[in-house]
Amino acid sequence: MNQIFKLFFIVFLVFANSISAQTELVFSRQVTLMGSVFNITIVHQDSVKANANIDQCIAEIERIENLISEWRPQTQISEINRNAGIKPVKVDQEVFDLTKRAIDYSKMSNGAFDVSIIAMDKVWKFDGSMTEMPTQEEIKNSVRHVGYQNIVLDHENSTIFLAEKAMKIGFGSIGKGYAADKGRELMQNIGVKSGIVDASGDIATWGTQPNGKAWYIGIRNPFKKHKIAKILKLKNLSVATSGSYEKFAEINAIRYSHIINPKTGLPATGLTSVTIYGPSTEFANALSTSIMVLGEKEGKKLAKRYPNYKFLFITDAGKIIK
C-alpha cells in the first residue's frame, strides 16, 4: 500500500561519457516493471556487454514479479490469497523467506508495517475528492481482514496459510526494494563492478562512478520546489523514501497520508516523508513505511535500534530532522 516518495539521482552521465580517454562509461536504461518505472545504470567498458548485463537485470526483476505479484493470477502469492481460510499453499523457499521477513518487520514495528494490509477496505480517497472523514464504523471495519498474526508459516513443509477468509498478502511495500537488492546482487555476481538499480525510488547502489566518486542521490524537499533536502553520497548502500507529498487527503486543515495504520485504519499524520539509507533496500523500505505510521517520536526510537541505517524525516510542518 506504500507509494514510494520519488527520489532522483545525480550520476553526471554527460561528464562520464564526454571524456574520450575514460575507458569506463555509464550505461542506463529505463523500463516499466512491477507496475513502476525502473532505471538500471551500470558502469562498463563495452556497450554490447553492458546492454546484455542490463537485460539480465531486467530478467531477474521480471522473475521476481512472476513470483510475488498479487496482481498476476499465476503467481504463488495469488494462489495463497485464493486459498485464504481454505488450505495452506506450498511455495518456493524464496517466497517463504520473503514472507517470513515481512512478518518480522510487522513484529519489529508493533504492527505499523503489515504485509496483509492489501485486504483493507478502501474507505479513504486520495484523489482530492474527499472532504470529510469516513465514519468510525467504516474505519474500524476497513481493517477487519488485516492481521499478520493470522499468517501461518510451516517451515517443515514450506507452506503459507492465511487463517481467515478474505485475507490477502502483497509485497507492494517491500517488493520493489527486494527486486532492487536482487538486481544488484546479480550484477555483482556476474562481475559488474558498479551501478544503480532504481526501482521508482527504492535505490540500490554499488561501486562508484567512473571518476571514482560515490553515486549522488538527491532527496527532494516537498515544501521547496526544485530544492533538495540532502545529497547522499553512496557506495554499496541503499536508500528508500516513503511519503505523502504526492498522494494525500486534506480534511479540516489536517493532511492524511495514503499510508494507512494497519491496526487502526487511520492514515498516517505528522510526517510528510521518511528517508532511510543503509545496506538493504528492502529493509530500508520496511523501516520508512513503519516510521511514516509510527510518527516522529516513535519512529526515531525504531530507527535508532538499527545503527547501520540512517534517517531523514520531513514533518508536515516542513521541519527536516536528520
ChimeraX attribute file (.defattr): number of C-alpha atoms within 10 A of each C-alpha:
attribute: neighborCount
match mode: 1-to-1
recipient: residues
	/A:1	18
	/A:2	20
	/A:3	18
	/A:4	25
	/A:5	23
	/A:6	17
	/A:7	22
	/A:8	15
	/A:9	16
	/A:10	12
	/A:11	20
	/A:12	14
	/A:13	15
	/A:14	10
	/A:15	12
	/A:16	19
	/A:17	16
	/A:18	10
	/A:19	11
	/A:20	9
	/A:21	7
	/A:22	12
	/A:23	12
	/A:24	18
	/A:25	23
	/A:26	23
	/A:27	20
	/A:28	16
	/A:29	13
	/A:30	11
	/A:31	12
	/A:32	12
	/A:33	17
	/A:34	20
	/A:35	12
	/A:36	12
	/A:37	14
	/A:38	23
	/A:39	18
	/A:40	24
	/A:41	21
	/A:42	27
	/A:43	22
	/A:44	21
	/A:45	14
	/A:46	14
	/A:47	13
	/A:48	9
	/A:49	11
	/A:50	20
	/A:51	16
	/A:52	12
	/A:53	19
	/A:54	21
	/A:55	13
	/A:56	16
	/A:57	22
	/A:58	21
	/A:59	13
	/A:60	18
	/A:61	22
	/A:62	14
	/A:63	12
	/A:64	21
	/A:65	21
	/A:66	18
	/A:67	19
	/A:68	24
	/A:69	21
	/A:70	22
	/A:71	14
	/A:72	14
	/A:73	13
	/A:74	13
	/A:75	17
	/A:76	21
	/A:77	26
	/A:78	19
	/A:79	17
	/A:80	24
	/A:81	24
	/A:82	18
	/A:83	21
	/A:84	21
	/A:85	16
	/A:86	14
	/A:87	14
	/A:88	20
	/A:89	21
	/A:90	17
	/A:91	19
	/A:92	11
	/A:93	12
	/A:94	13
	/A:95	19
	/A:96	18
	/A:97	15
	/A:98	17
	/A:99	21
	/A:100	17
	/A:101	16
	/A:102	25
	/A:103	21
	/A:104	16
	/A:105	20
	/A:106	22
	/A:107	15
	/A:108	15
	/A:109	21
	/A:110	13
	/A:111	21
	/A:112	23
	/A:113	31
	/A:114	30
	/A:115	26
	/A:116	27
	/A:117	27
	/A:118	21
	/A:119	20
	/A:120	22
	/A:121	17
	/A:122	12
	/A:123	14
	/A:124	23
	/A:125	14
	/A:126	15
	/A:127	10
	/A:128	11
	/A:129	10
	/A:130	14
	/A:131	11
	/A:132	11
	/A:133	15
	/A:134	14
	/A:135	10
	/A:136	11
	/A:137	8
	/A:138	15
	/A:139	19
	/A:140	15
	/A:141	15
	/A:142	21
	/A:143	23
	/A:144	17
	/A:145	19
	/A:146	24
	/A:147	24
	/A:148	24
	/A:149	14
	/A:150	15
	/A:151	20
	/A:152	14
	/A:153	19
	/A:154	13
	/A:155	12
	/A:156	6
	/A:157	11
	/A:158	17
	/A:159	19
	/A:160	26
	/A:161	21
	/A:162	27
	/A:163	19
	/A:164	16
	/A:165	13
	/A:166	16
	/A:167	26
	/A:168	26
	/A:169	26
	/A:170	23
	/A:171	24
	/A:172	20
	/A:173	24
	/A:174	25
	/A:175	23
	/A:176	29
	/A:177	30
	/A:178	23
	/A:179	29
	/A:180	31
	/A:181	25
	/A:182	20
	/A:183	25
	/A:184	26
	/A:185	15
	/A:186	16
	/A:187	22
	/A:188	15
	/A:189	10
	/A:190	10
	/A:191	9
	/A:192	19
	/A:193	15
	/A:194	22
	/A:195	28
	/A:196	29
	/A:197	29
	/A:198	30
	/A:199	30
	/A:200	24
	/A:201	28
	/A:202	31
	/A:203	33
	/A:204	33
	/A:205	28
	/A:206	23
	/A:207	21
	/A:208	22
	/A:209	23
	/A:210	23
	/A:211	12
	/A:212	8
	/A:213	13
	/A:214	18
	/A:215	25
	/A:216	19
	/A:217	21
	/A:218	17
	/A:219	24
	/A:220	20
	/A:221	19
	/A:222	20
	/A:223	16
	/A:224	10
	/A:225	8
	/A:226	8
	/A:227	12
	/A:228	16
	/A:229	17
	/A:230	14
	/A:231	14
	/A:232	16
	/A:233	14
	/A:234	20
	/A:235	20
	/A:236	18
	/A:237	19
	/A:238	29
	/A:239	31
	/A:240	34
	/A:241	30
	/A:242	31
	/A:243	27
	/A:244	27
	/A:245	19
	/A:246	15
	/A:247	18
	/A:248	23
	/A:249	23
	/A:250	16
	/A:251	13
	/A:252	9
	/A:253	7
	/A:254	11
	/A:255	20
	/A:256	23
	/A:257	27
	/A:258	23
	/A:259	23
	/A:260	24
	/A:261	23
	/A:262	26
	/A:263	17
	/A:264	14
	/A:265	24
	/A:266	23
	/A:267	19
	/A:268	25
	/A:269	23
	/A:270	18
	/A:271	28
	/A:272	28
	/A:273	28
	/A:274	28
	/A:275	25
	/A:276	25
	/A:277	26
	/A:278	20
	/A:279	17
	/A:280	25
	/A:281	31
	/A:282	27
	/A:283	24
	/A:284	28
	/A:285	31
	/A:286	28
	/A:287	30
	/A:288	30
	/A:289	34
	/A:290	29
	/A:291	29
	/A:292	33
	/A:293	25
	/A:294	24
	/A:295	18
	/A:296	19
	/A:297	9
	/A:298	14
	/A:299	22
	/A:300	16
	/A:301	12
	/A:302	16
	/A:303	19
	/A:304	12
	/A:305	10
	/A:306	11
	/A:307	8
	/A:308	11
	/A:309	19
	/A:310	15
	/A:311	21
	/A:312	19
	/A:313	27
	/A:314	22
	/A:315	18
	/A:316	19
	/A:317	10
	/A:318	15
	/A:319	12
	/A:320	16
	/A:321	12
	/A:322	11
